[in-house]
Amino acid sequence: QVQLVESGGGLVQPGESLILSCAASGSISGVTSMAWFRQPPGKERELVASITRSGTTGYRDSVKGRFTISRDSTANTVSLQMTRLIPEDTAVYYCKLTQYVDRRYHDYWGQGTQVIVSS
């Protein structure tokens, strides 16, 4: 089993920045990728950014140039640096870890951290 704990959410004004962190613990082996998702109020969960074991990153169009995902493999953490935040970034942000063990993929989710962007 893998446990994920997110931190760093909060209330900020438009244009400000936040850094979200996700710490993984437990049976961490065979990790293929980690990612950040978000679920805006009244909407479905959506992929925000991802990073593979080799360091390849991907972003949804609306956050490109504003958000940066990074991973510290030694500390088993993944971070999401968010800059120039806008009200549309308001959501609960979730960390996801995918591992390949026993010839199948396993997905694990954190409990989420709230981000509110409002003046």
ChimeraX commands (.cxc) that place a marker at each C-alpha (Angstrom):
marker #1 position 0.00,0.00,0.00 radius 0.5
marker #1 position 0.97,3.57,-0.68 radius 0.5
marker #1 position -0.10,6.63,1.27 radius 0.5
marker #1 position -0.11,10.13,-0.19 radius 0.5
marker #1 position -0.42,13.31,1.83 radius 0.5
marker #1 position -0.87,16.67,0.14 radius 0.5
marker #1 position -0.13,20.03,1.70 radius 0.5
marker #1 position 0.22,23.67,0.74 radius 0.5
marker #1 position -3.30,24.66,-0.24 radius 0.5
marker #1 position -4.95,27.85,0.91 radius 0.5
marker #1 position -6.64,31.11,0.01 radius 0.5
marker #1 position -4.74,33.48,-2.25 radius 0.5
marker #1 position -5.51,36.52,-4.35 radius 0.5
marker #1 position -5.37,36.50,-8.15 radius 0.5
marker #1 position -1.83,36.83,-9.41 radius 0.5
marker #1 position -0.28,35.23,-6.35 radius 0.5
marker #1 position 1.58,31.94,-6.09 radius 0.5
marker #1 position 1.31,28.68,-4.15 radius 0.5
marker #1 position 3.36,25.53,-3.91 radius 0.5
marker #1 position 1.60,22.22,-3.34 radius 0.5
marker #1 position 3.52,19.23,-2.06 radius 0.5
marker #1 position 2.68,15.54,-1.98 radius 0.5
marker #1 position 4.61,13.11,0.17 radius 0.5
marker #1 position 4.45,9.40,-0.61 radius 0.5
marker #1 position 5.09,6.65,1.89 radius 0.5
marker #1 position 4.61,2.91,2.18 radius 0.5
marker #1 position 5.45,0.31,-0.44 radius 0.5
marker #1 position 6.96,2.69,-2.94 radius 0.5
marker #1 position 8.48,0.72,-5.77 radius 0.5
marker #1 position 7.88,0.52,-9.48 radius 0.5
marker #1 position 6.53,4.07,-9.63 radius 0.5
marker #1 position 5.86,4.96,-13.25 radius 0.5
marker #1 position 4.42,8.43,-12.84 radius 0.5
marker #1 position 2.98,10.98,-10.46 radius 0.5
marker #1 position 0.44,13.63,-11.25 radius 0.5
marker #1 position -1.72,16.44,-9.92 radius 0.5
marker #1 position -5.44,16.51,-10.62 radius 0.5
marker #1 position -7.99,19.06,-9.54 radius 0.5
marker #1 position -11.72,19.18,-9.13 radius 0.5
marker #1 position -13.29,22.63,-9.46 radius 0.5
marker #1 position -16.59,23.25,-7.66 radius 0.5
marker #1 position -19.41,21.48,-9.46 radius 0.5
marker #1 position -17.13,19.98,-12.08 radius 0.5
marker #1 position -15.36,16.71,-12.76 radius 0.5
marker #1 position -11.82,15.94,-11.74 radius 0.5
marker #1 position -9.26,16.95,-14.38 radius 0.5
marker #1 position -5.59,16.31,-14.98 radius 0.5
marker #1 position -3.41,19.34,-14.28 radius 0.5
marker #1 position 0.16,18.09,-14.65 radius 0.5
marker #1 position 2.11,14.86,-14.69 radius 0.5
marker #1 position 5.69,13.67,-14.47 radius 0.5
marker #1 position 7.07,10.29,-15.44 radius 0.5
marker #1 position 9.87,8.32,-13.81 radius 0.5
marker #1 position 12.22,9.62,-16.49 radius 0.5
marker #1 position 11.21,13.21,-15.80 radius 0.5
marker #1 position 8.96,13.86,-18.77 radius 0.5
marker #1 position 6.30,16.39,-17.86 radius 0.5
marker #1 position 2.91,17.26,-19.26 radius 0.5
marker #1 position 0.41,20.04,-18.54 radius 0.5
marker #1 position -3.13,20.96,-19.39 radius 0.5
marker #1 position -3.24,23.93,-21.73 radius 0.5
marker #1 position -4.76,26.36,-19.23 radius 0.5
marker #1 position -1.80,26.04,-16.82 radius 0.5
marker #1 position 1.10,25.88,-19.26 radius 0.5
marker #1 position 3.64,28.57,-18.47 radius 0.5
marker #1 position 2.13,29.13,-15.01 radius 0.5
marker #1 position 2.46,25.77,-13.23 radius 0.5
marker #1 position 5.54,23.60,-12.84 radius 0.5
marker #1 position 5.56,20.01,-11.63 radius 0.5
marker #1 position 8.70,18.51,-10.14 radius 0.5
marker #1 position 9.64,15.33,-8.35 radius 0.5
marker #1 position 12.24,14.48,-5.74 radius 0.5
marker #1 position 12.72,10.74,-6.08 radius 0.5
marker #1 position 14.95,10.46,-3.04 radius 0.5
marker #1 position 12.38,12.13,-0.83 radius 0.5
marker #1 position 9.42,10.52,-2.61 radius 0.5
marker #1 position 7.70,13.84,-3.06 radius 0.5
marker #1 position 6.09,15.63,-5.96 radius 0.5
marker #1 position 5.44,19.36,-6.00 radius 0.5
marker #1 position 3.32,21.70,-8.04 radius 0.5
marker #1 position 4.51,25.28,-8.21 radius 0.5
marker #1 position 1.59,27.48,-9.20 radius 0.5
marker #1 position 2.16,31.08,-10.27 radius 0.5
marker #1 position -0.10,33.83,-11.60 radius 0.5
marker #1 position -3.11,32.11,-10.11 radius 0.5
marker #1 position -6.54,32.98,-11.46 radius 0.5
marker #1 position -10.01,32.35,-9.98 radius 0.5
marker #1 position -10.50,29.48,-12.44 radius 0.5
marker #1 position -7.71,27.63,-10.63 radius 0.5
marker #1 position -9.95,27.31,-7.58 radius 0.5
marker #1 position -10.37,23.61,-6.87 radius 0.5
marker #1 position -9.49,20.73,-4.63 radius 0.5
marker #1 position -6.10,19.48,-5.80 radius 0.5
marker #1 position -5.26,15.77,-5.62 radius 0.5
marker #1 position -1.98,13.95,-5.94 radius 0.5
marker #1 position -1.92,10.64,-7.80 radius 0.5
marker #1 position 0.80,8.00,-7.91 radius 0.5
marker #1 position 0.89,5.16,-10.42 radius 0.5
marker #1 position 3.07,2.11,-9.89 radius 0.5
marker #1 position 3.62,-1.06,-11.87 radius 0.5
marker #1 position 3.84,-4.04,-9.54 radius 0.5
marker #1 position 3.04,-7.71,-10.06 radius 0.5
marker #1 position 2.43,-7.05,-13.76 radius 0.5
marker #1 position -0.35,-4.56,-13.25 radius 0.5
marker #1 position -0.77,-0.86,-12.68 radius 0.5
marker #1 position -1.94,0.49,-9.34 radius 0.5
marker #1 position -3.23,4.02,-8.76 radius 0.5
marker #1 position -3.17,5.76,-5.40 radius 0.5
marker #1 position -4.73,9.10,-4.49 radius 0.5
marker #1 position -4.19,11.62,-1.76 radius 0.5
marker #1 position -7.01,13.16,0.26 radius 0.5
marker #1 position -6.85,16.50,-1.54 radius 0.5
marker #1 position -5.95,20.05,-0.60 radius 0.5
marker #1 position -8.16,23.07,-1.21 radius 0.5
marker #1 position -6.96,26.00,-3.29 radius 0.5
marker #1 position -9.12,29.12,-3.44 radius 0.5
marker #1 position -8.18,32.05,-5.64 radius 0.5
marker #1 position -10.29,35.05,-4.81 radius 0.5
marker #1 position -9.99,38.77,-4.23 radius 0.5
marker link #1:1,2 radius 0.2
marker link #1:2,3 radius 0.2
marker link #1:3,4 radius 0.2
marker link #1:4,5 radius 0.2
marker link #1:5,6 radius 0.2
marker link #1:6,7 radius 0.2
marker link #1:7,8 radius 0.2
marker link #1:8,9 radius 0.2
marker link #1:9,10 radius 0.2
marker link #1:10,11 radius 0.2
marker link #1:11,12 radius 0.2
marker link #1:12,13 radius 0.2
marker link #1:13,14 radius 0.2
marker link #1:14,15 radius 0.2
marker link #1:15,16 radius 0.2
marker link #1:16,17 radius 0.2
marker link #1:17,18 radius 0.2
marker link #1:18,19 radius 0.2
marker link #1:19,20 radius 0.2
marker link #1:20,21 radius 0.2
marker link #1:21,22 radius 0.2
marker link #1:22,23 radius 0.2
marker link #1:23,24 radius 0.2
marker link #1:24,25 radius 0.2
marker link #1:25,26 radius 0.2
marker link #1:26,27 radius 0.2
marker link #1:27,28 radius 0.2
marker link #1:28,29 radius 0.2
marker link #1:29,30 radius 0.2
marker link #1:30,31 radius 0.2
marker link #1:31,32 radius 0.2
marker link #1:32,33 radius 0.2
marker link #1:33,34 radius 0.2
marker link #1:34,35 radius 0.2
marker link #1:35,36 radius 0.2
marker link #1:36,37 radius 0.2
marker link #1:37,38 radius 0.2
marker link #1:38,39 radius 0.2
marker link #1:39,40 radius 0.2
marker link #1:40,41 radius 0.2
marker link #1:41,42 radius 0.2
marker link #1:42,43 radius 0.2
marker link #1:43,44 radius 0.2
marker link #1:44,45 radius 0.2
marker link #1:45,46 radius 0.2
marker link #1:46,47 radius 0.2
marker link #1:47,48 radius 0.2
marker link #1:48,49 radius 0.2
marker link #1:49,50 radius 0.2
marker link #1:50,51 radius 0.2
marker link #1:51,52 radius 0.2
marker link #1:52,53 radius 0.2
marker link #1:53,54 radius 0.2
marker link #1:54,55 radius 0.2
marker link #1:55,56 radius 0.2
marker link #1:56,57 radius 0.2
marker link #1:57,58 radius 0.2
marker link #1:58,59 radius 0.2
marker link #1:59,60 radius 0.2
marker link #1:60,61 radius 0.2
marker link #1:61,62 radius 0.2
marker link #1:62,63 radius 0.2
marker link #1:63,64 radius 0.2
marker link #1:64,65 radius 0.2
marker link #1:65,66 radius 0.2
marker link #1:66,67 radius 0.2
marker link #1:67,68 radius 0.2
marker link #1:68,69 radius 0.2
marker link #1:69,70 radius 0.2
marker link #1:70,71 radius 0.2
marker link #1:71,72 radius 0.2
marker link #1:72,73 radius 0.2
marker link #1:73,74 radius 0.2
marker link #1:74,75 radius 0.2
marker link #1:75,76 radius 0.2
marker link #1:76,77 radius 0.2
marker link #1:77,78 radius 0.2
marker link #1:78,79 radius 0.2
marker link #1:79,80 radius 0.2
marker link #1:80,81 radius 0.2
marker link #1:81,82 radius 0.2
marker link #1:82,83 radius 0.2
marker link #1:83,84 radius 0.2
marker link #1:84,85 radius 0.2
marker link #1:85,86 radius 0.2
marker link #1:86,87 radius 0.2
marker link #1:87,88 radius 0.2
marker link #1:88,89 radius 0.2
marker link #1:89,90 radius 0.2
marker link #1:90,91 radius 0.2
marker link #1:91,92 radius 0.2
marker link #1:92,93 radius 0.2
marker link #1:93,94 radius 0.2
marker link #1:94,95 radius 0.2
marker link #1:95,96 radius 0.2
marker link #1:96,97 radius 0.2
marker link #1:97,98 radius 0.2
marker link #1:98,99 radius 0.2
marker link #1:99,100 radius 0.2
marker link #1:100,101 radius 0.2
marker link #1:101,102 radius 0.2
marker link #1:102,103 radius 0.2
marker link #1:103,104 radius 0.2
marker link #1:104,105 radius 0.2
marker link #1:105,106 radius 0.2
marker link #1:106,107 radius 0.2
marker link #1:107,108 radius 0.2
marker link #1:108,109 radius 0.2
marker link #1:109,110 radius 0.2
marker link #1:110,111 radius 0.2
marker link #1:111,112 radius 0.2
marker link #1:112,113 radius 0.2
marker link #1:113,114 radius 0.2
marker link #1:114,115 radius 0.2
marker link #1:115,116 radius 0.2
marker link #1:116,117 radius 0.2
marker link #1:117,118 radius 0.2
marker link #1:118,119 radius 0.2
view
